Amino acid sequence: MFKRILVPIDGSSTSNRGLQQAIQMAREQKAALLLLHVVDESVLIQSAAVSGALFDDLVRSLTESGKNILAKAAALASQKGVQAKTVLIDNSYMPVADAIVKQARKLRADLIVIGTHGRRGGARLIMG
């Protein structure tokens, strides 16, 4: 039985499938649903063409987008009878996967639900 389910989301159809599954699990198990969005600044930092005011504007845009993604996900969970806590973090110094694990530990999540592409067999071997 899970008590805290962490769902990293980025607004993609893949993460939305993971979100749907996590909402169902949280409802069935009466678990807390923790929605996480990581603002990945590392992509901007690695680009030499992005600096100064442009960098700040892009980070603000990514942050606002993350807030919207979390709000929509929380509203969907609420429609399905599940209350969700949202967490937005900036990440400029570690891989996103490490940031997710760090938050899972901090929030004491029992389970991390992440959407996958759904490919199987040969397609999975070829496409990854």
MODELLER restraints for C-alpha pairs under 7 A, 6 or more apart:
rsr = mdl.restraints
at = mdl.atoms
rsr.add(forms.Gaussian(group=physical.xy_distance, feature=features.Distance(at['CA:1:A'], at['CA:29:A']), mean=6.70, stdev=0.5))
rsr.add(forms.Gaussian(group=physical.xy_distance, feature=features.Distance(at['CA:2:A'], at['CA:29:A']), mean=6.77, stdev=0.5))
rsr.add(forms.Gaussian(group=physical.xy_distance, feature=features.Distance(at['CA:2:A'], at['CA:31:A']), mean=6.15, stdev=0.5))
rsr.add(forms.Gaussian(group=physical.xy_distance, feature=features.Distance(at['CA:2:A'], at['CA:110:A']), mean=5.77, stdev=0.5))
rsr.add(forms.Gaussian(group=physical.xy_distance, feature=features.Distance(at['CA:2:A'], at['CA:111:A']), mean=6.88, stdev=0.5))
rsr.add(forms.Gaussian(group=physical.xy_distance, feature=features.Distance(at['CA:3:A'], at['CA:31:A']), mean=4.45, stdev=0.5))
rsr.add(forms.Gaussian(group=physical.xy_distance, feature=features.Distance(at['CA:3:A'], at['CA:32:A']), mean=5.97, stdev=0.5))
rsr.add(forms.Gaussian(group=physical.xy_distance, feature=features.Distance(at['CA:3:A'], at['CA:110:A']), mean=6.42, stdev=0.5))
rsr.add(forms.Gaussian(group=physical.xy_distance, feature=features.Distance(at['CA:4:A'], at['CA:31:A']), mean=5.48, stdev=0.5))
rsr.add(forms.Gaussian(group=physical.xy_distance, feature=features.Distance(at['CA:4:A'], at['CA:32:A']), mean=4.70, stdev=0.5))
rsr.add(forms.Gaussian(group=physical.xy_distance, feature=features.Distance(at['CA:4:A'], at['CA:33:A']), mean=6.07, stdev=0.5))
rsr.add(forms.Gaussian(group=physical.xy_distance, feature=features.Distance(at['CA:4:A'], at['CA:34:A']), mean=6.98, stdev=0.5))
rsr.add(forms.Gaussian(group=physical.xy_distance, feature=features.Distance(at['CA:4:A'], at['CA:109:A']), mean=4.78, stdev=0.5))
rsr.add(forms.Gaussian(group=physical.xy_distance, feature=features.Distance(at['CA:4:A'], at['CA:110:A']), mean=5.38, stdev=0.5))
rsr.add(forms.Gaussian(group=physical.xy_distance, feature=features.Distance(at['CA:4:A'], at['CA:111:A']), mean=6.71, stdev=0.5))
rsr.add(forms.Gaussian(group=physical.xy_distance, feature=features.Distance(at['CA:5:A'], at['CA:26:A']), mean=6.98, stdev=0.5))
rsr.add(forms.Gaussian(group=physical.xy_distance, feature=features.Distance(at['CA:5:A'], at['CA:31:A']), mean=6.75, stdev=0.5))
rsr.add(forms.Gaussian(group=physical.xy_distance, feature=features.Distance(at['CA:5:A'], at['CA:32:A']), mean=6.13, stdev=0.5))
rsr.add(forms.Gaussian(group=physical.xy_distance, feature=features.Distance(at['CA:5:A'], at['CA:33:A']), mean=5.08, stdev=0.5))
rsr.add(forms.Gaussian(group=physical.xy_distance, feature=features.Distance(at['CA:5:A'], at['CA:34:A']), mean=5.87, stdev=0.5))
rsr.add(forms.Gaussian(group=physical.xy_distance, feature=features.Distance(at['CA:5:A'], at['CA:109:A']), mean=5.67, stdev=0.5))
rsr.add(forms.Gaussian(group=physical.xy_distance, feature=features.Distance(at['CA:5:A'], at['CA:110:A']), mean=6.10, stdev=0.5))
rsr.add(forms.Gaussian(group=physical.xy_distance, feature=features.Distance(at['CA:5:A'], at['CA:111:A']), mean=4.98, stdev=0.5))
rsr.add(forms.Gaussian(group=physical.xy_distance, feature=features.Distance(at['CA:5:A'], at['CA:112:A']), mean=5.93, stdev=0.5))
rsr.add(forms.Gaussian(group=physical.xy_distance, feature=features.Distance(at['CA:6:A'], at['CA:33:A']), mean=6.26, stdev=0.5))
rsr.add(forms.Gaussian(group=physical.xy_distance, feature=features.Distance(at['CA:6:A'], at['CA:34:A']), mean=4.64, stdev=0.5))
rsr.add(forms.Gaussian(group=physical.xy_distance, feature=features.Distance(at['CA:6:A'], at['CA:35:A']), mean=5.97, stdev=0.5))
rsr.add(forms.Gaussian(group=physical.xy_distance, feature=features.Distance(at['CA:6:A'], at['CA:104:A']), mean=6.71, stdev=0.5))
rsr.add(forms.Gaussian(group=physical.xy_distance, feature=features.Distance(at['CA:6:A'], at['CA:109:A']), mean=5.91, stdev=0.5))
rsr.add(forms.Gaussian(group=physical.xy_distance, feature=features.Distance(at['CA:6:A'], at['CA:111:A']), mean=6.14, stdev=0.5))
rsr.add(forms.Gaussian(group=physical.xy_distance, feature=features.Distance(at['CA:6:A'], at['CA:112:A']), mean=4.74, stdev=0.5))
rsr.add(forms.Gaussian(group=physical.xy_distance, feature=features.Distance(at['CA:6:A'], at['CA:113:A']), mean=6.25, stdev=0.5))
rsr.add(forms.Gaussian(group=physical.xy_distance, feature=features.Distance(at['CA:7:A'], at['CA:19:A']), mean=6.42, stdev=0.5))
rsr.add(forms.Gaussian(group=physical.xy_distance, feature=features.Distance(at['CA:7:A'], at['CA:34:A']), mean=6.09, stdev=0.5))
rsr.add(forms.Gaussian(group=physical.xy_distance, feature=features.Distance(at['CA:7:A'], at['CA:35:A']), mean=4.96, stdev=0.5))
rsr.add(forms.Gaussian(group=physical.xy_distance, feature=features.Distance(at['CA:7:A'], at['CA:36:A']), mean=5.92, stdev=0.5))
rsr.add(forms.Gaussian(group=physical.xy_distance, feature=features.Distance(at['CA:7:A'], at['CA:112:A']), mean=5.86, stdev=0.5))
rsr.add(forms.Gaussian(group=physical.xy_distance, feature=features.Distance(at['CA:7:A'], at['CA:113:A']), mean=5.11, stdev=0.5))
rsr.add(forms.Gaussian(group=physical.xy_distance, feature=features.Distance(at['CA:7:A'], at['CA:114:A']), mean=6.19, stdev=0.5))
rsr.add(forms.Gaussian(group=physical.xy_distance, feature=features.Distance(at['CA:8:A'], at['CA:35:A']), mean=6.03, stdev=0.5))
rsr.add(forms.Gaussian(group=physical.xy_distance, feature=features.Distance(at['CA:8:A'], at['CA:36:A']), mean=4.52, stdev=0.5))
rsr.add(forms.Gaussian(group=physical.xy_distance, feature=features.Distance(at['CA:8:A'], at['CA:37:A']), mean=5.73, stdev=0.5))
rsr.add(forms.Gaussian(group=physical.xy_distance, feature=features.Distance(at['CA:8:A'], at['CA:114:A']), mean=6.34, stdev=0.5))
rsr.add(forms.Gaussian(group=physical.xy_distance, feature=features.Distance(at['CA:9:A'], at['CA:15:A']), mean=5.28, stdev=0.5))
rsr.add(forms.Gaussian(group=physical.xy_distance, feature=features.Distance(at['CA:9:A'], at['CA:35:A']), mean=6.98, stdev=0.5))
rsr.add(forms.Gaussian(group=physical.xy_distance, feature=features.Distance(at['CA:9:A'], at['CA:36:A']), mean=6.04, stdev=0.5))
rsr.add(forms.Gaussian(group=physical.xy_distance, feature=features.Distance(at['CA:9:A'], at['CA:37:A']), mean=5.44, stdev=0.5))
rsr.add(forms.Gaussian(group=physical.xy_distance, feature=features.Distance(at['CA:10:A'], at['CA:37:A']), mean=6.21, stdev=0.5))
rsr.add(forms.Gaussian(group=physical.xy_distance, feature=features.Distance(at['CA:10:A'], at['CA:69:A']), mean=6.89, stdev=0.5))
rsr.add(forms.Gaussian(group=physical.xy_distance, feature=features.Distance(at['CA:11:A'], at['CA:69:A']), mean=5.72, stdev=0.5))
rsr.add(forms.Gaussian(group=physical.xy_distance, feature=features.Distance(at['CA:14:A'], at['CA:115:A']), mean=5.03, stdev=0.5))
rsr.add(forms.Gaussian(group=physical.xy_distance, feature=features.Distance(at['CA:14:A'], at['CA:116:A']), mean=5.72, stdev=0.5))
rsr.add(forms.Gaussian(group=physical.xy_distance, feature=features.Distance(at['CA:14:A'], at['CA:117:A']), mean=5.94, stdev=0.5))
rsr.add(forms.Gaussian(group=physical.xy_distance, feature=features.Distance(at['CA:15:A'], at['CA:114:A']), mean=6.36, stdev=0.5))
rsr.add(forms.Gaussian(group=physical.xy_distance, feature=features.Distance(at['CA:15:A'], at['CA:115:A']), mean=4.59, stdev=0.5))
rsr.add(forms.Gaussian(group=physical.xy_distance, feature=features.Distance(at['CA:17:A'], at['CA:115:A']), mean=5.65, stdev=0.5))
rsr.add(forms.Gaussian(group=physical.xy_distance, feature=features.Distance(at['CA:18:A'], at['CA:113:A']), mean=6.05, stdev=0.5))
rsr.add(forms.Gaussian(group=physical.xy_distance, feature=features.Distance(at['CA:18:A'], at['CA:114:A']), mean=5.19, stdev=0.5))
rsr.add(forms.Gaussian(group=physical.xy_distance, feature=features.Distance(at['CA:18:A'], at['CA:115:A']), mean=3.85, stdev=0.5))
rsr.add(forms.Gaussian(group=physical.xy_distance, feature=features.Distance(at['CA:22:A'], at['CA:113:A']), mean=6.26, stdev=0.5))
rsr.add(forms.Gaussian(group=physical.xy_distance, feature=features.Distance(at['CA:23:A'], at['CA:77:A']), mean=6.05, stdev=0.5))
rsr.add(forms.Gaussian(group=physical.xy_distance, feature=features.Distance(at['CA:23:A'], at['CA:82:A']), mean=6.79, stdev=0.5))
rsr.add(forms.Gaussian(group=physical.xy_distance, feature=features.Distance(at['CA:26:A'], at['CA:32:A']), mean=6.39, stdev=0.5))
rsr.add(forms.Gaussian(group=physical.xy_distance, feature=features.Distance(at['CA:26:A'], at['CA:33:A']), mean=6.21, stdev=0.5))
rsr.add(forms.Gaussian(group=physical.xy_distance, feature=features.Distance(at['CA:27:A'], at['CA:82:A']), mean=6.01, stdev=0.5))
rsr.add(forms.Gaussian(group=physical.xy_distance, feature=features.Distance(at['CA:32:A'], at['CA:84:A']), mean=6.82, stdev=0.5))
rsr.add(forms.Gaussian(group=physical.xy_distance, feature=features.Distance(at['CA:33:A'], at['CA:83:A']), mean=6.84, stdev=0.5))
rsr.add(forms.Gaussian(group=physical.xy_distance, feature=features.Distance(at['CA:33:A'], at['CA:84:A']), mean=4.82, stdev=0.5))
rsr.add(forms.Gaussian(group=physical.xy_distance, feature=features.Distance(at['CA:33:A'], at['CA:85:A']), mean=6.34, stdev=0.5))
rsr.add(forms.Gaussian(group=physical.xy_distance, feature=features.Distance(at['CA:34:A'], at['CA:84:A']), mean=5.73, stdev=0.5))
rsr.add(forms.Gaussian(group=physical.xy_distance, feature=features.Distance(at['CA:34:A'], at['CA:85:A']), mean=4.95, stdev=0.5))
rsr.add(forms.Gaussian(group=physical.xy_distance, feature=features.Distance(at['CA:34:A'], at['CA:86:A']), mean=5.99, stdev=0.5))
rsr.add(forms.Gaussian(group=physical.xy_distance, feature=features.Distance(at['CA:35:A'], at['CA:70:A']), mean=6.81, stdev=0.5))
rsr.add(forms.Gaussian(group=physical.xy_distance, feature=features.Distance(at['CA:35:A'], at['CA:84:A']), mean=6.68, stdev=0.5))
rsr.add(forms.Gaussian(group=physical.xy_distance, feature=features.Distance(at['CA:35:A'], at['CA:85:A']), mean=6.06, stdev=0.5))
rsr.add(forms.Gaussian(group=physical.xy_distance, feature=features.Distance(at['CA:35:A'], at['CA:86:A']), mean=4.74, stdev=0.5))
rsr.add(forms.Gaussian(group=physical.xy_distance, feature=features.Distance(at['CA:35:A'], at['CA:87:A']), mean=6.06, stdev=0.5))
rsr.add(forms.Gaussian(group=physical.xy_distance, feature=features.Distance(at['CA:36:A'], at['CA:86:A']), mean=6.03, stdev=0.5))
rsr.add(forms.Gaussian(group=physical.xy_distance, feature=features.Distance(at['CA:36:A'], at['CA:87:A']), mean=4.82, stdev=0.5))
rsr.add(forms.Gaussian(group=physical.xy_distance, feature=features.Distance(at['CA:36:A'], at['CA:88:A']), mean=5.94, stdev=0.5))
rsr.add(forms.Gaussian(group=physical.xy_distance, feature=features.Distance(at['CA:37:A'], at['CA:66:A']), mean=6.01, stdev=0.5))
rsr.add(forms.Gaussian(group=physical.xy_distance, feature=features.Distance(at['CA:37:A'], at['CA:70:A']), mean=6.90, stdev=0.5))
rsr.add(forms.Gaussian(group=physical.xy_distance, feature=features.Distance(at['CA:37:A'], at['CA:87:A']), mean=6.43, stdev=0.5))
rsr.add(forms.Gaussian(group=physical.xy_distance, feature=features.Distance(at['CA:37:A'], at['CA:88:A']), mean=5.02, stdev=0.5))
rsr.add(forms.Gaussian(group=physical.xy_distance, feature=features.Distance(at['CA:37:A'], at['CA:89:A']), mean=6.55, stdev=0.5))
rsr.add(forms.Gaussian(group=physical.xy_distance, feature=features.Distance(at['CA:38:A'], at['CA:88:A']), mean=6.03, stdev=0.5))
rsr.add(forms.Gaussian(group=physical.xy_distance, feature=features.Distance(at['CA:38:A'], at['CA:89:A']), mean=5.12, stdev=0.5))
rsr.add(forms.Gaussian(group=physical.xy_distance, feature=features.Distance(at['CA:38:A'], at['CA:90:A']), mean=5.96, stdev=0.5))
rsr.add(forms.Gaussian(group=physical.xy_distance, feature=features.Distance(at['CA:38:A'], at['CA:91:A']), mean=6.44, stdev=0.5))
rsr.add(forms.Gaussian(group=physical.xy_distance, feature=features.Distance(at['CA:38:A'], at['CA:96:A']), mean=6.94, stdev=0.5))
rsr.add(forms.Gaussian(group=physical.xy_distance, feature=features.Distance(at['CA:39:A'], at['CA:62:A']), mean=6.26, stdev=0.5))
rsr.add(forms.Gaussian(group=physical.xy_distance, feature=features.Distance(at['CA:39:A'], at['CA:63:A']), mean=6.11, stdev=0.5))
rsr.add(forms.Gaussian(group=physical.xy_distance, feature=features.Distance(at['CA:39:A'], at['CA:66:A']), mean=6.78, stdev=0.5))
rsr.add(forms.Gaussian(group=physical.xy_distance, feature=features.Distance(at['CA:39:A'], at['CA:89:A']), mean=6.03, stdev=0.5))
rsr.add(forms.Gaussian(group=physical.xy_distance, feature=features.Distance(at['CA:39:A'], at['CA:90:A']), mean=4.74, stdev=0.5))
rsr.add(forms.Gaussian(group=physical.xy_distance, feature=features.Distance(at['CA:39:A'], at['CA:91:A']), mean=5.81, stdev=0.5))
rsr.add(forms.Gaussian(group=physical.xy_distance, feature=features.Distance(at['CA:40:A'], at['CA:90:A']), mean=6.48, stdev=0.5))
rsr.add(forms.Gaussian(group=physical.xy_distance, feature=features.Distance(at['CA:40:A'], at['CA:91:A']), mean=5.15, stdev=0.5))
rsr.add(forms.Gaussian(group=physical.xy_distance, feature=features.Distance(at['CA:40:A'], at['CA:92:A']), mean=6.38, stdev=0.5))
rsr.add(forms.Gaussian(group=physical.xy_distance, feature=features.Distance(at['CA:40:A'], at['CA:96:A']), mean=6.89, stdev=0.5))
rsr.add(forms.Gaussian(group=physical.xy_distance, feature=features.Distance(at['CA:41:A'], at['CA:59:A']), mean=6.81, stdev=0.5))
rsr.add(forms.Gaussian(group=physical.xy_distance, feature=features.Distance(at['CA:41:A'], at['CA:90:A']), mean=7.00, stdev=0.5))
rsr.add(forms.Gaussian(group=physical.xy_distance, feature=features.Distance(at['CA:41:A'], at['CA:91:A']), mean=5.76, stdev=0.5))
rsr.add(forms.Gaussian(group=physical.xy_distance, feature=features.Distance(at['CA:41:A'], at['CA:92:A']), mean=4.81, stdev=0.5))
rsr.add(forms.Gaussian(group=physical.xy_distance, feature=features.Distance(at['CA:42:A'], at['CA:91:A']), mean=6.92, stdev=0.5))
rsr.add(forms.Gaussian(group=physical.xy_distance, feature=features.Distance(at['CA:42:A'], at['CA:92:A']), mean=4.76, stdev=0.5))
rsr.add(forms.Gaussian(group=physical.xy_distance, feature=features.Distance(at['CA:42:A'], at['CA:93:A']), mean=6.88, stdev=0.5))
rsr.add(forms.Gaussian(group=physical.xy_distance, feature=features.Distance(at['CA:44:A'], at['CA:50:A']), mean=6.34, stdev=0.5))
rsr.add(forms.Gaussian(group=physical.xy_distance, feature=features.Distance(at['CA:70:A'], at['CA:86:A']), mean=6.29, stdev=0.5))
rsr.add(forms.Gaussian(group=physical.xy_distance, feature=features.Distance(at['CA:74:A'], at['CA:84:A']), mean=5.61, stdev=0.5))
rsr.add(forms.Gaussian(group=physical.xy_distance, feature=features.Distance(at['CA:77:A'], at['CA:83:A']), mean=6.28, stdev=0.5))
rsr.add(forms.Gaussian(group=physical.xy_distance, feature=features.Distance(at['CA:77:A'], at['CA:84:A']), mean=6.65, stdev=0.5))
